[in-house]
Amino acid sequence: MASDEAPIESDGEDLAESAGATLRVHKALSLPMSEVTWRATTSGGPGGQHANRTLSRVEVQFEVNASATLGPRQRARLLERYGPFVRASASDSRSQARNRQLALERLGEKLAEGLRVDPLRRPTRPTKGSQVRRVEAKRRRSDIKRNRRSPGEHDD
């Protein structure tokens, strides 16, 4: 997912207030940023004072039930797969703006995956050739096992 598909204001403007900002999930669905909440926390792990003091880790959250954008089938599918909240986080970069962008991209990918409908499998009959090969392999295996027996046992 390209960065232009998940627009983010990096000048400190709140995502919900940015006019017209949307998160593109797939070609038929774009979520307004007002439906996505985010928070910044300190990223864990090594890094000294920078990691301990800087709010660079970003977690974005989408509330499925509160969304006015989703249709009833989309809402049901997401609730079944992820529950009432879909979350994604990023702490890859030292920059909060970059982590916000990454977290939004991950949220978009997660939502797209959750909304994907798997095609139904149409069961097919085994071909005549595959049936013949299977029976022939069973016959060969049976012959091998029969030849292993000692001559006096269970002669048919």
PyRosetta script that sets phi, psi and omega in degrees:
from pyrosetta import init, pose_from_sequence

init()
pose = pose_from_sequence("MASDEAPIESDGEDLAESAGATLRVHKALSLPMSEVTWRATTSGGPGGQHANRTLSRVEVQFEVNASATLGPRQRARLLERYGPFVRASASDSRSQARNRQLALERLGEKLAEGLRVDPLRRPTRPTKGSQVRRVEAKRRRSDIKRNRRSPGEHDD")
pose.set_psi(1, 126.7)
pose.set_omega(1, -176.5)
pose.set_phi(2, -77.7)
pose.set_psi(2, 158.8)
pose.set_omega(2, -176.7)
pose.set_phi(3, -68.8)
pose.set_psi(3, -24.2)
pose.set_omega(3, 178.8)
pose.set_phi(4, -73.7)
pose.set_psi(4, -13.4)
pose.set_omega(4, 178.4)
pose.set_phi(5, -85.8)
pose.set_psi(5, -14.8)
pose.set_omega(5, 177.0)
pose.set_phi(6, -126.9)
pose.set_psi(6, 75.1)
pose.set_omega(6, -174.5)
pose.set_phi(7, -65.7)
pose.set_psi(7, 140.7)
pose.set_omega(7, -178.7)
pose.set_phi(8, -138.6)
pose.set_psi(8, 137.7)
pose.set_omega(8, 174.4)
pose.set_phi(9, -90.4)
pose.set_psi(9, 122.0)
pose.set_omega(9, -176.1)
pose.set_phi(10, -102.2)
pose.set_psi(10, 2.3)
pose.set_omega(10, -177.9)
pose.set_phi(11, -91.1)
pose.set_psi(11, 21.3)
pose.set_omega(11, 177.3)
pose.set_phi(12, 93.4)
pose.set_psi(12, -6.3)
pose.set_omega(12, 179.4)
pose.set_phi(13, -69.4)
pose.set_psi(13, 138.9)
pose.set_omega(13, -180.0)
pose.set_phi(14, -67.4)
pose.set_psi(14, 139.4)
pose.set_omega(14, -178.2)
pose.set_phi(15, -60.6)
pose.set_psi(15, -36.4)
pose.set_omega(15, -177.8)
pose.set_phi(16, -70.0)
pose.set_psi(16, -25.9)
pose.set_omega(16, -176.9)
pose.set_phi(17, -89.8)
pose.set_psi(17, -15.2)
pose.set_omega(17, -177.6)
pose.set_phi(18, -68.8)
pose.set_psi(18, 122.3)
pose.set_omega(18, -172.9)
pose.set_phi(19, -67.7)
pose.set_psi(19, 125.9)
pose.set_omega(19, 174.4)
pose.set_phi(20, 75.5)
pose.set_psi(20, 4.4)
pose.set_omega(20, -178.8)
pose.set_phi(21, -72.1)
pose.set_psi(21, 132.0)
pose.set_omega(21, 179.9)
pose.set_phi(22, -135.1)
pose.set_psi(22, 158.2)
pose.set_omega(22, 173.5)
pose.set_phi(23, -108.1)
pose.set_psi(23, 114.0)
pose.set_omega(23, -178.2)
pose.set_phi(24, -82.7)
pose.set_psi(24, 117.5)
pose.set_omega(24, -178.9)
pose.set_phi(25, -89.0)
pose.set_psi(25, -52.1)
pose.set_omega(25, 171.1)
pose.set_phi(26, -152.9)
pose.set_psi(26, -177.2)
pose.set_omega(26, -169.8)
pose.set_phi(27, -61.6)
pose.set_psi(27, -23.7)
pose.set_omega(27, -177.9)
pose.set_phi(28, -102.4)
pose.set_psi(28, -1.7)
pose.set_omega(28, -175.5)
pose.set_phi(29, -140.5)
pose.set_psi(29, 122.6)
pose.set_omega(29, 171.6)
pose.set_phi(30, -128.3)
pose.set_psi(30, 129.0)
pose.set_omega(30, -178.9)
pose.set_phi(31, -96.3)
pose.set_psi(31, 134.2)
pose.set_omega(31, 173.8)
pose.set_phi(32, -68.0)
pose.set_psi(32, 144.9)
pose.set_omega(32, -178.8)
pose.set_phi(33, -64.5)
pose.set_psi(33, -17.0)
pose.set_omega(33, 178.4)
pose.set_phi(34, -68.1)
pose.set_psi(34, -17.7)
pose.set_omega(34, 178.7)
pose.set_phi(35, -92.1)
pose.set_psi(35, -3.6)
pose.set_omega(35, -179.8)
pose.set_phi(36, -110.5)
pose.set_psi(36, 125.4)
pose.set_omega(36, 175.6)
pose.set_phi(37, -105.2)
pose.set_psi(37, 150.5)
pose.set_omega(37, 179.7)
pose.set_phi(38, -142.2)
pose.set_psi(38, 155.4)
pose.set_omega(38, 175.1)
pose.set_phi(39, -145.6)
pose.set_psi(39, 152.3)
pose.set_omega(39, -179.5)
pose.set_phi(40, -111.8)
pose.set_psi(40, 138.2)
pose.set_omega(40, 177.8)
pose.set_phi(41, -135.5)
pose.set_psi(41, 172.1)
pose.set_omega(41, 176.6)
pose.set_phi(42, -75.7)
pose.set_psi(42, 139.9)
pose.set_omega(42, 178.6)
pose.set_phi(43, -82.7)
pose.set_psi(43, 143.6)
pose.set_omega(43, -177.6)
pose.set_phi(44, -83.3)
pose.set_psi(44, -179.9)
pose.set_omega(44, 175.6)
pose.set_phi(45, 90.7)
pose.set_psi(45, -173.8)
pose.set_omega(45, -177.7)
pose.set_phi(46, -70.3)
pose.set_psi(46, 162.1)
pose.set_omega(46, 177.3)
pose.set_phi(47, 148.3)
pose.set_psi(47, -2.8)
pose.set_omega(47, 176.0)
pose.set_phi(48, 68.8)
pose.set_psi(48, -146.5)
pose.set_omega(48, -173.3)
pose.set_phi(49, -63.9)
pose.set_psi(49, -37.4)
pose.set_omega(49, -178.3)
pose.set_phi(50, -58.9)
pose.set_psi(50, -48.4)
pose.set_omega(50, -178.1)
pose.set_phi(51, -69.1)
pose.set_psi(51, -31.0)
pose.set_omega(51, -176.8)
pose.set_phi(52, -79.8)
pose.set_psi(52, -25.8)
pose.set_omega(52, -172.3)
pose.set_phi(53, -108.7)
pose.set_psi(53, -25.8)
pose.set_omega(53, -173.5)
pose.set_phi(54, -89.3)
pose.set_psi(54, 134.5)
pose.set_omega(54, 177.9)
pose.set_phi(55, -87.7)
pose.set_psi(55, 75.6)
pose.set_omega(55, -175.1)
pose.set_phi(56, -103.1)
pose.set_psi(56, -20.8)
pose.set_omega(56, 177.9)
pose.set_phi(57, -76.7)
pose.set_psi(57, 133.4)
pose.set_omega(57, -177.0)
pose.set_phi(58, -120.8)
pose.set_psi(58, 133.9)
pose.set_omega(58, 174.8)
pose.set_phi(59, -121.2)
pose.set_psi(59, 125.1)
pose.set_omega(59, 177.0)
pose.set_phi(60, -109.7)
pose.set_psi(60, 148.4)
pose.set_omega(60, -175.2)
pose.set_phi(61, -138.9)
pose.set_psi(61, 139.9)
pose.set_omega(61, 178.0)
pose.set_phi(62, -124.0)
pose.set_psi(62, 124.1)
pose.set_omega(62, 179.5)
pose.set_phi(63, -92.2)
pose.set_psi(63, 114.3)
pose.set_omega(63, -173.5)
pose.set_phi(64, -65.7)
pose.set_psi(64, -46.8)
pose.set_omega(64, -176.6)
pose.set_phi(65, -65.5)
pose.set_psi(65, -30.8)
pose.set_omega(65, -175.7)
pose.set_phi(66, -86.0)
pose.set_psi(66, -5.8)
pose.set_omega(66, -175.3)
pose.set_phi(67, -75.9)
pose.set_psi(67, 128.6)
pose.set_omega(67, 175.5)
pose.set_phi(68, -90.0)
pose.set_psi(68, -12.1)
pose.set_omega(68, -176.3)
pose.set_phi(69, -80.8)
pose.set_psi(69, -33.5)
pose.set_omega(69, -175.6)
pose.set_phi(70, -75.8)
pose.set_psi(70, 144.7)
pose.set_omega(70, 172.8)
pose.set_phi(71, -82.7)
pose.set_psi(71, 170.7)
pose.set_omega(71, -176.5)
pose.set_phi(72, -63.7)
pose.set_psi(72, -38.1)
pose.set_omega(72, 179.3)
pose.set_phi(73, -70.5)
pose.set_psi(73, -39.5)
pose.set_omega(73, 177.6)
pose.set_phi(74, -63.3)
pose.set_psi(74, -43.7)
pose.set_omega(74, 179.8)
pose.set_phi(75, -61.4)
pose.set_psi(75, -44.8)
pose.set_omega(75, -179.5)
pose.set_phi(76, -63.3)
pose.set_psi(76, -40.7)
pose.set_omega(76, -179.2)
pose.set_phi(77, -64.8)
pose.set_psi(77, -44.0)
pose.set_omega(77, 179.5)
pose.set_phi(78, -67.7)
pose.set_psi(78, -39.6)
pose.set_omega(78, 177.9)
pose.set_phi(79, -62.6)
pose.set_psi(79, -39.3)
pose.set_omega(79, -179.7)
pose.set_phi(80, -67.1)
pose.set_psi(80, -39.9)
pose.set_omega(80, -174.7)
pose.set_phi(81, -86.1)
pose.set_psi(81, -37.3)
pose.set_omega(81, -173.2)
pose.set_phi(82, -121.5)
pose.set_psi(82, -15.3)
pose.set_omega(82, -175.8)
pose.set_phi(83, 92.1)
pose.set_psi(83, -167.2)
pose.set_omega(83, -173.7)
pose.set_phi(84, -72.6)
pose.set_psi(84, -19.8)
pose.set_omega(84, -179.5)
pose.set_phi(85, -126.4)
pose.set_psi(85, 140.0)
pose.set_omega(85, 173.2)
pose.set_phi(86, -115.4)
pose.set_psi(86, 123.2)
pose.set_omega(86, -175.8)
pose.set_phi(87, -122.4)
pose.set_psi(87, 149.3)
pose.set_omega(87, 172.7)
pose.set_phi(88, -146.8)
pose.set_psi(88, 147.1)
pose.set_omega(88, 179.9)
pose.set_phi(89, -137.9)
pose.set_psi(89, 162.1)
pose.set_omega(89, 177.9)
pose.set_phi(90, -148.3)
pose.set_psi(90, 134.4)
pose.set_omega(90, 173.4)
pose.set_phi(91, -139.4)
pose.set_psi(91, 29.4)
pose.set_omega(91, -175.4)
pose.set_phi(92, -71.6)
pose.set_psi(92, -34.8)
pose.set_omega(92, -172.6)
pose.set_phi(93, -109.0)
pose.set_psi(93, 164.0)
pose.set_omega(93, 174.3)
pose.set_phi(94, -81.7)
pose.set_psi(94, -12.7)
pose.set_omega(94, -177.3)
pose.set_phi(95, -94.4)
pose.set_psi(95, 129.4)
pose.set_omega(95, 178.0)
pose.set_phi(96, -66.1)
pose.set_psi(96, -37.3)
pose.set_omega(96, -179.7)
pose.set_phi(97, -63.1)
pose.set_psi(97, -43.5)
pose.set_omega(97, 178.9)
pose.set_phi(98, -66.2)
pose.set_psi(98, -40.3)
pose.set_omega(98, 178.3)
pose.set_phi(99, -66.0)
pose.set_psi(99, -34.7)
pose.set_omega(99, 175.5)
pose.set_phi(100, -62.5)
pose.set_psi(100, -44.2)
pose.set_omega(100, 179.1)
pose.set_phi(101, -62.2)
pose.set_psi(101, -46.4)
pose.set_omega(101, 179.4)
pose.set_phi(102, -62.5)
pose.set_psi(102, -42.7)
pose.set_omega(102, -178.9)
pose.set_phi(103, -64.5)
pose.set_psi(103, -39.9)
pose.set_omega(103, 178.5)
pose.set_phi(104, -66.5)
pose.set_psi(104, -39.7)
pose.set_omega(104, 176.9)
pose.set_phi(105, -62.4)
pose.set_psi(105, -42.3)
pose.set_omega(105, 179.7)
pose.set_phi(106, -66.5)
pose.set_psi(106, -37.9)
pose.set_omega(106, 176.9)
pose.set_phi(107, -64.0)
pose.set_psi(107, -43.7)
pose.set_omega(107, 177.9)
pose.set_phi(108, -60.7)
pose.set_psi(108, -43.0)
pose.set_omega(108, 178.7)
pose.set_phi(109, -64.9)
pose.set_psi(109, -40.3)
pose.set_omega(109, -179.5)
pose.set_phi(110, -66.2)
pose.set_psi(110, -41.8)
pose.set_omega(110, 178.0)
pose.set_phi(111, -65.9)
pose.set_psi(111, -41.7)
pose.set_omega(111, 179.3)
pose.set_phi(112, -62.7)
pose.set_psi(112, -40.7)
pose.set_omega(112, 178.5)
pose.set_phi(113, -66.4)
pose.set_psi(113, -39.0)
pose.set_omega(113, 179.9)
pose.set_phi(114, -69.3)
pose.set_psi(114, -27.3)
pose.set_omega(114, -179.1)
pose.set_phi(115, -90.3)
pose.set_psi(115, -10.6)
pose.set_omega(115, -177.3)
pose.set_phi(116, -66.5)
pose.set_psi(116, 134.8)
pose.set_omega(116, 179.2)
pose.set_phi(117, -102.8)
pose.set_psi(117, 120.6)
pose.set_omega(117, 178.3)
pose.set_phi(118, -73.7)
pose.set_psi(118, 134.5)
pose.set_omega(118, 178.3)
pose.set_phi(119, -66.1)
pose.set_psi(119, 144.1)
pose.set_omega(119, 179.7)
pose.set_phi(120, -70.2)
pose.set_psi(120, 139.4)
pose.set_omega(120, 178.3)
pose.set_phi(121, -83.7)
pose.set_psi(121, 126.3)
pose.set_omega(121, 175.4)
pose.set_phi(122, -93.5)
pose.set_psi(122, 114.4)
pose.set_omega(122, -178.7)
pose.set_phi(123, -65.8)
pose.set_psi(123, 138.5)
pose.set_omega(123, 179.1)
pose.set_phi(124, -119.5)
pose.set_psi(124, 155.1)
pose.set_omega(124, 178.6)
pose.set_phi(125, -79.8)
pose.set_psi(125, 148.4)
pose.set_omega(125, 175.2)
pose.set_phi(126, -65.3)
pose.set_psi(126, 145.1)
pose.set_omega(126, 179.5)
pose.set_phi(127, -71.3)
pose.set_psi(127, 161.0)
pose.set_omega(127, 179.0)
pose.set_phi(128, -60.0)
pose.set_psi(128, -42.5)
pose.set_omega(128, 179.9)
pose.set_phi(129, -61.4)
pose.set_psi(129, -40.9)
pose.set_omega(129, -179.3)
pose.set_phi(130, -68.7)
pose.set_psi(130, -34.5)
pose.set_omega(130, 177.2)
pose.set_phi(131, -65.7)
pose.set_psi(131, -43.0)
pose.set_omega(131, 179.7)
pose.set_phi(132, -64.1)
pose.set_psi(132, -44.2)
pose.set_omega(132, 179.7)
pose.set_phi(133, -61.9)
pose.set_psi(133, -40.4)
pose.set_omega(133, -179.9)
pose.set_phi(134, -64.1)
pose.set_psi(134, -46.5)
pose.set_omega(134, -179.2)
pose.set_phi(135, -66.3)
pose.set_psi(135, -39.0)
pose.set_omega(135, 179.2)
pose.set_phi(136, -64.6)
pose.set_psi(136, -40.8)
pose.set_omega(136, 178.8)
pose.set_phi(137, -65.5)
pose.set_psi(137, -38.8)
pose.set_omega(137, 177.6)
pose.set_phi(138, -64.7)
pose.set_psi(138, -39.6)
pose.set_omega(138, 179.5)
pose.set_phi(139, -65.0)
pose.set_psi(139, -43.7)
pose.set_omega(139, 179.4)
pose.set_phi(140, -62.6)
pose.set_psi(140, -42.8)
pose.set_omega(140, 180.0)
pose.set_phi(141, -64.6)
pose.set_psi(141, -38.8)
pose.set_omega(141, 178.0)
pose.set_phi(142, -63.5)
pose.set_psi(142, -42.4)
pose.set_omega(142, 177.9)
pose.set_phi(143, -61.6)
pose.set_psi(143, -42.4)
pose.set_omega(143, -179.8)
pose.set_phi(144, -60.6)
pose.set_psi(144, -46.2)
pose.set_omega(144, -178.1)
pose.set_phi(145, -68.5)
pose.set_psi(145, -36.1)
pose.set_omega(145, 179.2)
pose.set_phi(146, -65.8)
pose.set_psi(146, -38.0)
pose.set_omega(146, -179.8)
pose.set_phi(147, -69.9)
pose.set_psi(147, -18.7)
pose.set_omega(147, 179.2)
pose.set_phi(148, -77.4)
pose.set_psi(148, -24.0)
pose.set_omega(148, -176.4)
pose.set_phi(149, -67.1)
pose.set_psi(149, 151.3)
pose.set_omega(149, 176.1)
pose.set_phi(150, -74.0)
pose.set_psi(150, 152.4)
pose.set_omega(150, -171.0)
pose.set_phi(151, -57.4)
pose.set_psi(151, -30.4)
pose.set_omega(151, -174.6)
pose.set_phi(152, -86.4)
pose.set_psi(152, -9.3)
pose.set_omega(152, -174.1)
pose.set_phi(153, -85.0)
pose.set_psi(153, 129.0)
pose.set_omega(153, 169.9)
pose.set_phi(154, 41.0)
pose.set_psi(154, 55.1)
pose.set_omega(154, 177.4)
pose.set_phi(155, -70.3)
pose.set_psi(155, 127.7)
pose.set_omega(155, -179.9)
pose.set_phi(156, -100.3)
pose.dump_pdb("model.pdb")
